[in-house]
Amino acid sequence: MQSPRPETPEPSSKQGRRNVQLDAQLLDADGAISDKLECCLRHIFAKYCTPCPPRPPRQDSTILLTPPDDAILDAAGLDAWAQDTNGAPFSEETKEELREFLDVTEEGELTFKGFAQIYQLQTENDEEETWRDLSNHGFDRTLTLVSTRREEEAESSHSPFFVS
């Protein structure tokens, strides 16, 4: 039996697929990092920053972390983040470029503002690369932290924020 209005799609359907979930927006209308992406970036930054944020309950790996206001990525944190995100630490040349062009402390350690600048630039130039990074850190395309085996293994293998 055909619908009385065949040209009208069903609610929440698109081209024959029901309830297709659209990707969350990484950048807002002004080209700035969206609030939802910023929350994801804070969580990722918090996994590697110094000082470490409070430890979440072990049984719930989907709680978003929040870095302390004065948190930074020191050399070890930057290397660990780059390894987990890209499969290898940054070269010295890349680290020098980060210190030169992004927000860093007097000691050259990356602040959250500098970390967000990395993703601002990357997302403007290659949004799919940002989606890959987010996926590597356990986020889906709606920017929801999902519990994944890879995320749990990463947290237990080099978990700087689990140090008491």
C-alpha distance (Angstrom), angle and dihedral (degrees) to the residues before:
residue distance angle dihedral
M1 . . .
Q2 3.78 . .
S3 3.78 123.5 .
P4 3.81 114.3 -103.4
R5 3.81 87.1 -122.9
P6 3.82 105.7 35.0
E7 3.80 93.7 170.5
T8 3.81 91.2 60.2
P9 3.80 113.5 83.1
E10 3.76 120.4 -134.9
P11 3.79 115.7 -99.5
S12 3.80 112.1 -81.9
S13 3.79 93.9 9.9
K14 3.75 130.8 116.1
Q15 3.78 126.8 -168.7
G16 3.78 94.0 -21.5
R17 3.79 96.2 -47.9
R18 3.77 115.2 110.6
N19 3.77 123.6 -135.3
V20 3.77 96.8 -4.8
Q21 3.77 107.5 -172.2
L22 3.78 113.5 -137.1
D23 3.78 121.5 -140.4
A24 3.77 114.9 -98.1
Q25 3.78 116.2 -108.6
L26 3.79 114.1 -99.3
L27 3.79 94.5 -169.0
D28 3.78 127.6 35.3
A29 3.82 126.2 -128.6
D30 3.82 90.4 -83.1
G31 3.82 92.5 52.5
A32 3.81 94.3 -106.7
I33 3.79 123.9 129.6
S34 3.80 109.5 -80.4
D35 3.80 118.8 -117.2
K36 3.80 90.7 -114.0
L37 3.82 92.7 51.8
E38 3.80 89.6 47.9
C39 3.82 89.9 56.8
C40 3.81 89.6 51.8
L41 3.80 91.8 48.3
R42 3.81 91.3 49.3
H43 3.81 88.8 53.9
I44 3.81 92.8 49.1
F45 3.82 92.0 45.4
A46 3.81 90.5 48.8
K47 3.81 91.8 57.2
Y48 3.82 90.3 64.3
C49 3.81 106.3 24.5
T50 3.77 133.6 110.0
P51 3.00 122.7 -103.8
C52 3.77 95.6 39.2
P53 3.82 120.3 -124.3
P54 3.81 121.0 -120.9
R55 3.78 113.0 -72.1
P56 3.83 115.9 -105.5
P57 3.79 121.8 -135.9
R58 3.81 107.2 -75.7
Q59 3.79 94.1 -130.9
D60 3.82 93.9 60.6
S61 3.79 113.5 60.4
T62 3.81 92.4 168.9
I63 3.82 96.7 72.8
L64 3.80 111.0 111.9
L65 3.79 115.3 -124.0
T66 3.79 122.4 -136.2
P67 3.80 119.3 -151.7
P68 3.80 119.6 -134.1
D69 3.81 113.6 -98.9
D70 3.81 92.6 -109.3
A71 3.82 95.2 45.2
I72 3.79 121.5 135.5
L73 3.79 137.4 179.5
D74 3.77 106.4 -117.5
A75 3.82 121.2 -163.3
A76 3.82 93.4 -83.3
G77 3.81 93.1 46.6
L78 3.80 91.8 47.5
D79 3.81 91.2 50.2
A80 3.81 92.6 47.5
W81 3.82 91.8 48.6
A82 3.82 92.6 47.6
Q83 3.83 90.7 47.6
D84 3.81 93.0 50.7
T85 3.79 93.1 42.7
N86 3.81 103.3 39.2
G87 3.79 104.6 14.4
A88 3.81 94.8 -110.3
P89 3.81 139.1 52.1
F90 3.80 117.9 -102.1
S91 3.80 120.0 -91.8
E92 3.79 117.7 -109.7
E93 3.81 88.0 -108.3
T94 3.82 91.3 56.5
K95 3.81 91.6 46.5
E96 3.79 89.6 52.0
E97 3.83 90.3 51.7
L98 3.81 90.0 50.6
R99 3.81 90.7 52.1
E100 3.80 91.3 47.2
F101 3.81 100.8 46.9
L102 3.82 107.2 25.0
D103 3.79 135.8 63.9
V104 3.81 108.1 -81.6
T105 3.79 137.0 157.7
E106 3.81 123.4 -103.0
E107 3.80 86.1 -92.0
G108 3.81 91.7 54.8
E109 3.80 96.2 -107.1
L110 3.80 117.4 146.1
T111 3.82 116.5 -108.1
F112 3.80 123.8 -153.6
K113 3.81 87.9 -103.0
G114 3.82 89.0 56.8
F115 3.81 90.9 45.8
A116 3.82 89.7 52.6
Q117 3.82 89.3 48.2
I118 3.81 88.9 58.7
Y119 3.79 90.3 56.0
Q120 3.81 93.6 41.5
L121 3.80 90.7 57.5
Q122 3.79 94.7 39.6
T123 3.81 93.7 49.2
E124 3.81 92.4 48.6
N125 3.81 89.4 53.6
D126 3.82 104.3 32.2
E127 3.79 116.9 8.6
E128 3.82 92.3 178.9
E129 3.80 90.5 59.9
T130 3.80 88.7 56.3
W131 3.81 90.3 49.5
R132 3.83 89.1 52.2
D133 3.81 90.6 50.8
L134 3.80 91.7 48.8
S135 3.80 90.5 49.0
N136 3.81 90.4 50.6
H137 3.79 87.2 57.6
G138 3.81 95.6 48.6
F139 3.81 103.4 -93.9
D140 3.78 124.2 132.4
R141 3.82 126.5 -147.3
T142 3.80 91.0 -85.4
L143 3.83 88.5 57.9
T144 3.77 91.5 -111.8
L145 3.78 118.2 142.7
V146 3.77 106.5 -122.4
S147 3.76 124.1 -169.0
T148 3.77 108.0 -109.0
R149 3.76 131.4 172.2
R150 3.80 91.0 -124.3
E151 3.82 91.7 53.5
E152 3.80 91.9 48.7
E153 3.82 92.0 47.7
A154 3.79 91.1 49.4
E155 3.79 91.8 50.8
S156 3.77 92.9 51.1
S157 3.82 96.4 42.8
H158 3.81 101.9 56.4
S159 3.75 104.6 0.2
P160 3.80 105.0 165.9
F161 3.81 90.4 172.8
F162 3.80 92.3 56.7
V163 3.80 92.8 64.1
S164 3.78 110.3 113.4
